[in-house]
Amino acid sequence: MLERLSPLVNSLTVMNYRTDPWQIQEQALPFLVWGQHYEKGVCIALEIGPIAEETRLRFHRTRQGELWAVPIGHQGPIDSYASR
C-alpha cells in the first residue's frame, strides 16, 4: 500500500496506538523507513493519555453454520458489526 501511495503524497501521518516506548518504535519503523526511501515526510502521532478499554471482535471460519451477532454489555447497535 505504501509503495502505491508514494507518488500521490508529500508526507504521511500515522496514528500509533501504543504507549510502550519499544512498541512505538517497532510500529513506527516501517513507516520511517518508507519515508526515507521515498523521500517523504512521516509524522508519528502518539497517545498522550491512558487508553480506554476497547472491544475486540474475533471471528473464525467454520465449514457450516450461521454467524449470530449477540450484543453483550454496552457495545452499541449490533447492526454496526454486521457490515464488517
N, CA, C and O atoms as a Tinker XYZ file with bonds, in Angstrom:
   336  protein
     1  N      0.820000   -1.172000    0.000000    73     2
     2  CA     0.000000    0.000000    0.000000    64     1     3
     3  C      0.878000    1.255000    0.000000    63     2     4     5
     4  O      0.625000    2.187000   -0.764000    81     3
     5  N      1.892000    1.282000    0.842000    73     3     6
     6  CA     2.741000    2.470000    0.929000    64     5     7
     7  C      3.469000    2.747000   -0.379000    63     6     8     9
     8  O      3.641000    3.904000   -0.762000    81     7
     9  N      3.893000    1.703000   -1.056000    73     7    10
    10  CA     4.591000    1.899000   -2.329000    64     9    11
    11  C      3.673000    2.570000   -3.345000    63    10    12    13
    12  O      4.098000    3.463000   -4.078000    81    11
    13  N      2.422000    2.142000   -3.386000    73    11    14
    14  CA     1.470000    2.725000   -4.329000    64    13    15
    15  C      1.072000    4.143000   -3.926000    63    14    16    17
    16  O      0.690000    4.949000   -4.774000    81    15
    17  N      1.162000    4.442000   -2.643000    73    15    18
    18  CA     0.809000    5.758000   -2.134000    64    17    19
    19  C      1.897000    6.796000   -2.411000    63    18    20    21
    20  O      1.608000    7.990000   -2.501000    81    19
    21  N      3.115000    6.357000   -2.544000    73    19    22
    22  CA     4.265000    7.270000   -2.616000    64    21    23
    23  C      4.165000    8.340000   -3.706000    63    22    24    25
    24  O      4.538000    9.481000   -3.434000    81    23
    25  N      3.689000    8.051000   -4.919000    73    23    26
    26  CA     3.642000    9.137000   -5.910000    64    25    27
    27  C      2.500000   10.136000   -5.666000    63    26    28    29
    28  O      2.444000   11.187000   -6.304000    81    27
    29  N      1.610000    9.809000   -4.758000    73    27    30
    30  CA     0.416000   10.635000   -4.548000    64    29    31
    31  C      0.512000   11.610000   -3.387000    63    30    32    33
    32  O     -0.309000   12.521000   -3.286000    81    31
    33  N      1.500000   11.440000   -2.502000    73    31    34
    34  CA     1.565000   12.262000   -1.291000    64    33    35
    35  C      2.953000   12.861000   -1.111000    63    34    36    37
    36  O      3.945000   12.359000   -1.640000    81    35
    37  N      2.993000   13.956000   -0.344000    73    35    38
    38  CA     4.275000   14.562000    0.025000    64    37    39
    39  C      4.720000   14.121000    1.410000    63    38    40    41
    40  O      5.910000   14.099000    1.723000    81    39
    41  N      3.727000   13.767000    2.241000    73    39    42
    42  CA     4.023000   13.330000    3.608000    64    41    43
    43  C      2.899000   12.425000    4.090000    63    42    44    45
    44  O      1.860000   12.286000    3.445000    81    43
    45  N      3.140000   11.815000    5.243000    73    43    46
    46  CA     2.207000   10.855000    5.799000    64    45    47
    47  C      2.186000   11.003000    7.310000    63    46    48    49
    48  O      3.236000   11.130000    7.939000    81    47
    49  N      0.995000   10.987000    7.895000    73    47    50
    50  CA     0.854000   10.982000    9.349000    64    49    51
    51  C      0.197000    9.665000    9.747000    63    50    52    53
    52  O     -0.841000    9.291000    9.202000    81    51
    53  N      0.805000    8.971000   10.693000    73    51    54
    54  CA     0.324000    7.664000   11.132000    64    53    55
    55  C      0.021000    7.725000   12.622000    63    54    56    57
    56  O      0.864000    8.151000   13.410000    81    55
    57  N     -1.173000    7.302000   13.010000    73    55    58
    58  CA    -1.522000    7.230000   14.427000    64    57    59
    59  C     -0.985000    5.924000   14.983000    63    58    60    61
    60  O     -1.334000    4.847000   14.500000    81    59
    61  N     -0.142000    6.018000   15.991000    73    59    62
    62  CA     0.472000    4.847000   16.619000    64    61    63
    63  C     -0.213000    4.638000   17.973000    63    62    64    65
    64  O      0.104000    5.320000   18.947000    81    63
    65  N     -1.131000    3.712000   18.025000    73    63    66
    66  CA    -1.909000    3.468000   19.239000    64    65    67
    67  C     -1.143000    2.605000   20.230000    63    66    68    69
    68  O     -1.614000    1.541000   20.629000    81    67
    69  N      0.020000    3.059000   20.618000    73    67    70
    70  CA     0.854000    2.355000   21.593000    64    69    71
    71  C      1.298000    3.356000   22.643000    63    70    72    73
    72  O      1.361000    4.556000   22.376000    81    71
    73  N      1.607000    2.870000   23.836000    73    71    74
    74  CA     2.151000    3.733000   24.887000    64    73    75
    75  C      3.513000    3.237000   25.363000    63    74    76    77
    76  O      4.260000    3.997000   25.980000    81    75
    77  N      3.843000    1.994000   25.092000    73    75    78
    78  CA     5.140000    1.438000   25.458000    64    77    79
    79  C      6.190000    1.927000   24.462000    63    78    80    81
    80  O      5.997000    1.780000   23.255000    81    79
    81  N      7.301000    2.505000   24.938000    73    79    82
    82  CA     8.309000    3.053000   24.018000    64    81    83
    83  C      8.832000    2.055000   22.988000    63    82    84    85
    84  O      9.047000    2.426000   21.834000    81    83
    85  N      9.040000    0.805000   23.375000    73    83    86
    86  CA     9.555000   -0.191000   22.430000    64    85    87
    87  C      8.520000   -0.530000   21.375000    63    86    88    89
    88  O      8.863000   -0.719000   20.208000    81    87
    89  N      7.258000   -0.609000   21.772000    73    87    90
    90  CA     6.202000   -0.883000   20.793000    64    89    91
    91  C      6.037000    0.289000   19.833000    63    90    92    93
    92  O      5.779000    0.091000   18.646000    81    91
    93  N      6.185000    1.503000   20.342000    73    91    94
    94  CA     6.099000    2.686000   19.479000    64    93    95
    95  C      7.174000    2.606000   18.395000    63    94    96    97
    96  O      6.886000    2.806000   17.215000    81    95
    97  N      8.400000    2.316000   18.794000    73    95    98
    98  CA     9.495000    2.208000   17.820000    64    97    99
    99  C      9.238000    1.093000   16.818000    63    98   100   101
   100  O      9.411000    1.277000   15.613000    81    99
   101  N      8.829000   -0.052000   17.319000    73    99   102
   102  CA     8.596000   -1.210000   16.446000    64   101   103
   103  C      7.516000   -0.920000   15.406000    63   102   104   105
   104  O      7.672000   -1.269000   14.236000    81   103
   105  N      6.420000   -0.281000   15.829000    73   103   106
   106  CA     5.320000    0.002000   14.910000    64   105   107
   107  C      5.647000    1.159000   13.963000    63   106   108   109
   108  O      5.155000    1.181000   12.835000    81   107
   109  N      6.459000    2.108000   14.395000    73   107   110
   110  CA     6.784000    3.276000   13.572000    64   109   111
   111  C      7.866000    2.984000   12.538000    63   110   112   113
   112  O      7.884000    3.607000   11.477000    81   111
   113  N      8.749000    2.065000   12.824000    73   111   114
   114  CA     9.916000    1.823000   11.978000    64   113   115
   115  C      9.589000    1.600000   10.496000    63   114   116   117
   116  O     10.233000    2.225000    9.653000    81   115
   117  N      8.628000    0.745000   10.132000    73   115   118
   118  CA     8.360000    0.549000    8.698000    64   117   119
   119  C      7.947000    1.842000    7.987000    63   118   120   121
   120  O      8.307000    2.051000    6.829000    81   119
   121  N      7.199000    2.705000    8.671000    73   119   122
   122  CA     6.777000    3.965000    8.067000    64   121   123
   123  C      7.957000    4.925000    7.911000    63   122   124   125
   124  O      8.065000    5.626000    6.904000    81   123
   125  N      8.834000    4.952000    8.906000    73   123   126
   126  CA    10.009000    5.814000    8.833000    64   125   127
   127  C     10.966000    5.355000    7.738000    63   126   128   129
   128  O     11.541000    6.182000    7.031000    81   127
   129  N     11.138000    4.056000    7.595000    73   127   130
   130  CA    11.975000    3.510000    6.519000    64   129   131
   131  C     11.378000    3.870000    5.169000    63   130   132   133
   132  O     12.096000    4.274000    4.255000    81   131
   133  N     10.053000    3.723000    5.044000    73   131   134
   134  CA     9.368000    4.092000    3.806000    64   133   135
   135  C      9.612000    5.566000    3.485000    63   134   136   137
   136  O      9.940000    5.907000    2.348000    81   135
   137  N      9.453000    6.448000    4.487000    73   135   138
   138  CA     9.640000    7.875000    4.275000    64   137   139
   139  C     11.043000    8.208000    3.808000    63   138   140   141
   140  O     11.227000    9.056000    2.935000    81   139
   141  N     12.036000    7.542000    4.385000    73   139   142
   142  CA    13.419000    7.782000    3.980000    64   141   143
   143  C     13.650000    7.291000    2.553000    63   142   144   145
   144  O     14.289000    7.969000    1.749000    81   143
   145  N     13.125000    6.112000    2.249000    73   143   146
   146  CA    13.325000    5.531000    0.917000    64   145   147
   147  C     12.696000    6.397000   -0.180000    63   146   148   149
   148  O     13.310000    6.625000   -1.222000    81   147
   149  N     11.478000    6.876000    0.056000    73   147   150
   150  CA    10.758000    7.659000   -0.952000    64   149   151
   151  C     10.909000    9.168000   -0.766000    63   150   152   153
   152  O     10.281000    9.947000   -1.484000    81   151
   153  N     11.734000    9.583000    0.186000    73   151   154
   154  CA    11.964000   10.993000    0.480000    64   153   155
   155  C     10.655000   11.725000    0.768000    63   154   156   157
   156  O     10.379000   12.784000    0.205000    81   155
   157  N      9.858000   11.136000    1.657000    73   155   158
   158  CA     8.579000   11.702000    2.081000    64   157   159
   159  C      8.640000   11.980000    3.572000    63   158   160   161
   160  O      9.288000   11.248000    4.320000    81   159
   161  N      7.969000   13.035000    4.003000    73   159   162
   162  CA     7.883000   13.315000    5.425000    64   161   163
   163  C      6.952000   12.343000    6.121000    63   162   164   165
   164  O      5.899000   12.000000    5.582000    81   163
   165  N      7.321000   11.899000    7.299000    73   163   166
   166  CA     6.489000   10.990000    8.084000    64   165   167
   167  C      6.360000   11.545000    9.500000    63   166   168   169
   168  O      7.361000   11.837000   10.154000    81   167
   169  N      5.123000   11.687000    9.966000    73   167   170
   170  CA     4.841000   12.079000   11.346000    64   169   171
   171  C      4.193000   10.900000   12.043000    63   170   172   173
   172  O      3.262000   10.293000   11.513000    81   171
   173  N      4.677000   10.576000   13.219000    73   171   174
   174  CA     4.083000    9.516000   14.024000    64   173   175
   175  C      3.313000   10.187000   15.149000    63   174   176   177
   176  O      3.907000   10.818000   16.023000    81   175
   177  N      1.999000   10.053000   15.129000    73   175   178
   178  CA     1.141000   10.635000   16.165000    64   177   179
   179  C      1.012000    9.635000   17.305000    63   178   180   181
   180  O      0.870000    8.435000   17.072000    81   179
   181  N      1.061000   10.134000   18.547000    73   179   182
   182  CA     1.064000    9.260000   19.717000    64   181   183
   183  C     -0.090000    9.567000   20.659000    63   182   184   185
   184  O     -0.627000   10.675000   20.665000    81   183
   185  N     -0.457000    8.580000   21.445000    73   183   186
   186  CA    -1.416000    8.767000   22.528000    64   185   187
   187  C     -0.760000    9.633000   23.595000    63   186   188   189
   188  O      0.443000    9.523000   23.831000    81   187
   189  N     -1.542000   10.493000   24.240000    73   187   190
   190  CA    -0.966000   11.319000   25.304000    64   189   191
   191  C     -1.567000   10.997000   26.667000    63   190   192   193
   192  O     -1.241000   11.651000   27.658000    81   191
   193  N     -2.415000   10.026000   26.725000    73   191   194
   194  CA    -3.030000    9.655000   27.991000    64   193   195
   195  C     -3.312000    8.172000   28.013000    63   194   196   197
   196  O     -2.967000    7.452000   27.076000    81   195
   197  N     -3.940000    7.713000   29.080000    73   195   198
   198  CA    -4.258000    6.288000   29.158000    64   197   199
   199  C     -5.265000    5.884000   28.084000    63   198   200   201
   200  O     -6.148000    6.661000   27.719000    81   199
   201  N     -5.123000    4.681000   27.595000    73   199   202
   202  CA    -6.018000    4.155000   26.572000    64   201   203
   203  C     -7.187000    3.459000   27.273000    63   202   204   205
   204  O     -6.992000    2.613000   28.146000    81   203
   205  N     -8.384000    3.826000   26.879000    73   203   206
   206  CA    -9.575000    3.226000   27.471000    64   205   207
   207  C     -9.705000    1.763000   27.039000    63   206   208   209
   208  O     -9.152000    1.351000   26.020000    81   207
   209  N    -10.437000    1.001000   27.824000    73   207   210
   210  CA   -10.718000   -0.385000   27.443000    64   209   211
   211  C    -11.405000   -0.393000   26.083000    63   210   212   213
   212  O    -12.191000    0.504000   25.776000    81   211
   213  N    -11.116000   -1.385000   25.282000    73   211   214
   214  CA   -11.709000   -1.447000   23.957000    64   213   215
   215  C    -12.353000   -2.796000   23.717000    63   214   216   217
   216  O    -12.029000   -3.786000   24.374000    81   215
   217  N    -13.253000   -2.816000   22.782000    73   215   218
   218  CA   -13.913000   -4.052000   22.392000    64   217   219
   219  C    -13.149000   -4.662000   21.231000    63   218   220   221
   220  O    -12.887000   -3.989000   20.234000    81   219
   221  N    -12.796000   -5.912000   21.354000    73   219   222
   222  CA   -12.135000   -6.620000   20.262000    64   221   223
   223  C    -13.033000   -7.766000   19.837000    63   222   224   225
   224  O    -13.536000   -8.525000   20.665000    81   223
   225  N    -13.220000   -7.876000   18.541000    73   223   226
   226  CA   -14.039000   -8.941000   17.987000    64   225   227
   227  C    -13.139000   -9.903000   17.229000    63   226   228   229
   228  O    -12.235000   -9.482000   16.507000    81   227
   229  N    -13.384000  -11.171000   17.393000    73   227   230
   230  CA   -12.612000  -12.185000   16.686000    64   229   231
   231  C    -13.592000  -13.190000   16.098000    63   230   232   233
   232  O    -14.470000  -13.703000   16.793000    81   231
   233  N    -13.430000  -13.461000   14.817000    73   231   234
   234  CA   -14.309000  -14.390000   14.119000    64   233   235
   235  C    -13.460000  -15.506000   13.518000    63   234   236   237
   236  O    -12.355000  -15.264000   13.032000    81   235
   237  N    -13.976000  -16.706000   13.555000    73   235   238
   238  CA   -13.280000  -17.854000   12.983000    64   237   239
   239  C    -14.174000  -18.494000   11.936000    63   238   240   241
   240  O    -15.383000  -18.614000   12.135000    81   239
   241  N    -13.585000  -18.904000   10.824000    73   239   242
   242  CA   -14.347000  -19.602000    9.787000    64   241   243
   243  C    -14.729000  -20.995000   10.269000    63   242   244   245
   244  O    -13.970000  -21.672000   10.963000    81   243
   245  N    -15.904000  -21.388000    9.885000    73   243   246
   246  CA   -16.334000  -22.762000   10.124000    64   245   247
   247  C    -16.792000  -23.344000    8.794000    63   246   248   249
   248  O    -17.028000  -22.610000    7.835000    81   247
   249  N    -16.914000  -24.644000    8.745000    73   247   250
   250  CA   -17.344000  -25.286000    7.498000    64   249   251
   251  C    -18.828000  -25.104000    7.248000    63   250   252   253
   252  O    -19.268000  -25.094000    6.098000    81   251
   253  N    -19.589000  -24.962000    8.292000    73   251   254
   254  CA   -21.032000  -24.776000    8.136000    64   253   255
   255  C    -21.585000  -24.053000    9.354000    63   254   256   257
   256  O    -20.908000  -23.925000   10.374000    81   255
   257  N    -22.809000  -23.586000    9.241000    73   255   258
   258  CA   -23.451000  -22.936000   10.370000    64   257   259
   259  C    -23.791000  -21.488000   10.085000    63   258   260   261
   260  O    -23.566000  -20.983000    8.985000    81   259
   261  N    -24.333000  -20.833000   11.088000    73   259   262
   262  CA   -24.739000  -19.443000   10.983000    64   261   263
   263  C    -23.931000  -18.611000   11.967000    63   262   264   265
   264  O    -23.564000  -19.080000   13.044000    81   263
   265  N    -23.663000  -17.375000   11.583000    73   263   266
   266  CA   -22.998000  -16.446000   12.475000    64   265   267
   267  C    -24.070000  -15.607000   13.155000    63   266   268   269
   268  O    -24.862000  -14.939000   12.492000    81   267
   269  N    -24.087000  -15.646000   14.462000    73   267   270
   270  CA   -25.041000  -14.849000   15.231000    64   269   271
   271  C    -24.277000  -13.749000   15.935000    63   270   272   273
   272  O    -23.287000  -14.016000   16.616000    81   271
   273  N    -24.724000  -12.519000   15.778000    73   271   274
   274  CA   -24.141000  -11.392000   16.497000    64   273   275
   275  C    -25.058000  -11.076000   17.669000    63   274   276   277
   276  O    -26.217000  -10.707000   17.484000    81   275
   277  N    -24.530000  -11.225000   18.860000    73   275   278
   278  CA   -25.330000  -11.032000   20.076000    64   277   279
   279  C    -24.724000   -9.903000   20.888000    63   278   280   281
   280  O    -23.546000   -9.967000   21.238000    81   279
   281  N    -25.509000   -8.853000   21.201000    73   279   282
   282  CA   -24.951000   -7.757000   21.997000    64   281   283
   283  C    -24.643000   -8.204000   23.424000    63   282   284   285
   284  O    -25.431000   -8.913000   24.050000    81   283
   285  N    -23.489000   -7.780000   23.925000    73   283   286
   286  CA   -23.088000   -8.081000   25.293000    64   285   287
   287  C    -22.674000   -6.769000   25.935000    63   286   288   289
   288  O    -21.809000   -6.070000   25.409000    81   287
   289  N    -23.269000   -6.431000   27.047000    73   287   290
   290  CA   -22.910000   -5.188000   27.730000    64   289   291
   291  C    -23.375000   -3.979000   26.960000    63   290   292   293
   292  O    -24.513000   -3.929000   26.494000    81   291
   293  N    -22.492000   -2.998000   26.823000    73   291   294
   294  CA   -22.845000   -1.724000   26.186000    64   293   295
   295  C    -22.068000   -1.533000   24.884000    63   294   296   297
   296  O    -21.413000   -0.507000   24.701000    81   295
   297  N    -22.133000   -2.486000   24.003000    73   295   298
   298  CA   -21.356000   -2.424000   22.761000    64   297   299
   299  C    -22.003000   -1.592000   21.657000    63   298   300   301
   300  O    -21.366000   -1.357000   20.631000    81   299
   301  N    -23.195000   -1.154000   21.821000    73   299   302
   302  CA   -23.841000   -0.373000   20.782000    64   301   303
   303  C    -24.659000   -1.262000   19.867000    63   302   304   305
   304  O    -24.800000   -2.459000   20.117000    81   303
   305  N    -25.199000   -0.677000   18.801000    73   303   306
   306  CA   -26.089000   -1.419000   17.915000    64   305   307
   307  C    -25.370000   -2.591000   17.243000    63   306   308   309
   308  O    -24.243000   -2.459000   16.766000    81   307
   309  N    -26.025000   -3.696000   17.218000    73   307   310
   310  CA   -25.440000   -4.894000   16.614000    64   309   311
   311  C    -25.294000   -4.738000   15.109000    63   310   312   313
   312  O    -24.431000   -5.386000   14.517000    81   311
   313  N    -26.110000   -3.896000   14.464000    73   311   314
   314  CA   -26.035000   -3.691000   13.038000    64   313   315
   315  C    -24.675000   -3.152000   12.617000    63   314   316   317
   316  O    -24.240000   -3.398000   11.492000    81   315
   317  N    -24.003000   -2.430000   13.487000    73   315   318
   318  CA   -22.707000   -1.847000   13.128000    64   317   319
   319  C    -21.648000   -2.917000   12.916000    63   318   320   321
   320  O    -20.655000   -2.662000   12.234000    81   319
   321  N    -21.827000   -4.093000   13.473000    73   319   322
   322  CA   -20.856000   -5.174000   13.301000    64   321   323
   323  C    -21.164000   -6.026000   12.084000    63   322   324   325
   324  O    -20.284000   -6.719000   11.575000    81   323
   325  N    -22.398000   -5.985000   11.613000    73   323   326
   326  CA   -22.810000   -6.852000   10.507000    64   325   327
   327  C    -22.076000   -6.527000    9.222000    63   326   328   329
   328  O    -21.836000   -7.428000    8.418000    81   327
   329  N    -21.712000   -5.275000    8.997000    73   327   330
   330  CA   -21.087000   -4.894000    7.727000    64   329   331
   331  C    -19.568000   -5.067000    7.749000    63   330   332   333
   332  O    -18.925000   -4.824000    6.728000    81   331
   333  N    -18.980000   -5.470000    8.849000    73   331   334
   334  CA   -17.510000   -5.614000    8.916000    64   333   335
   335  C    -17.050000   -6.943000    8.412000    63   334   336
   336  O    -15.850000   -7.218000    8.402000    81   335
